[in-house]
Amino acid sequence: MAAANITSTTSRTPTPALFEHFSDRATQITGRMPDGSMSPKIEEGDLLQIEPCDQIGTGGANYAFEFNGRQYVRSLMLGMGGEVVAYYADPVRGSDTIPASEAHKIQLIGRVVGVLQYRSVI
């Protein structure tokens, strides 16, 4: 997959992304899921509608974010001690915890607000 930059017409500076970029509007970014890490909920190749945001909300929504130079899509929740827990869609895979001392390194691209499933029919 070729590297591309996600750009936005919002005032927020866009984060460089490995998502294959298709389009953006004033309030949303569209990109392709780069891997199968959120399977079976979001599969590799699915199109994602991403609403730019700068903080993790409550409720464990799915977010596109960059951490230590890599990009991810995970369900994020803030822990009581300031840590960020990144959940996979498959409960067997569990979760990863980003300690509070490293949480400031998370660069949110945005909240995933829509998924268009891409499936091969042949």
N, C-alpha and C positions, 0 to 999 in steps of 0.2 A: 504494500500500500504506500503510495507516495505521500510524503509529508506535505501538509498544507497549513495555512494559517486561517483560523476562524476570525472573521472580521465582523464588526458590528457598527451600526450607526448610532448606538447609544454613546453617552459621554464616557462610559467606562472603557479603559484601555483593554483591548482584546488580548487574551492569552494565546500564545502560539499553540497549535493543536496538531495532533496526529490524526484526528478525525478527518475523514474525507469530506471536504466542505462542499455543500451544494448551494445554499442560499442563506440569506439572513434578511430579517426585517428589522424595523426599529426596535422591536421588543423581543424577538426570538432568533435563535440560531438553529440551523438544521445541520446535522452531521450524521455520519454512519458509525454504528457500533463497531469498534475495531477488533473485538475479540469475543470469546464465548464465556467470559468471566461472570456474567449475570444470567446465564442459562439456568433454567428454562424460561425465565420471565422475559429476558431480552437476549436475543440470539445475535451472533456475529452477522454483520451485514444489515441488521435492522436500522431503519432511519429514526433518528431521535430529534424531537423538538425540544430545544433547551431554552429556558427562560433565564437570561442573565440575572445573577444575584450575587451579593457579597457576604452573606452570612447563612449559616445552617439554621433552618427553622426547626420547629418541633414536629414530631410525628414520624420521623424516619423516612423522609422522602428520598427518592433517587436523585443523585447529583453527579454531574460531570465535574471533575476537578483534577488538578495537577499537584503532585507531591513528589519532591526529590527528582524532578525532571521527567517523571512518567505521568501519563494520563490514565484516569480510571473513571468508571461509572460504578457507583456503589450506593447502597442505602446508608445514609449517614445519620448518626445520633450523637448528641453531646452527652458525655458522662458527667457525673456529679463533681468529679475532681478536675474538670476541664479537658479531659481526654476526649478524643473523637473515635467512635467505634464505627468501622466500615464493614457493613454486612454484605455477604454474597446473597444472591437470590436462592441458591440451593442451601438449605439448612445443614446439609452434611459437610459443606465446605466451611461453614462457620463464619468467623469474622476476623478482622485484623483491628488491632487497637493502636492508634497513634497517640503517644503520651502527650500530656498537657504541655510539656517542655518543647515538643515538636509541632504542636497544632498550628502555631503561627505560620508554618511553612506551607500550609494548604492554601492553594490558590483556586478558589471556586470559579468554574466556567459558568455554571448555572444549574438550575433544577430541571430535571427531565420532566416535561409536562405532557409528552405524547410519544408514542412508539408506533411506527408503521412497520409491521412484520414483513420481512423479506424471506420468502421460501421458494426454493427451486421446485418446479412442478415436473421436471423431467428426471 
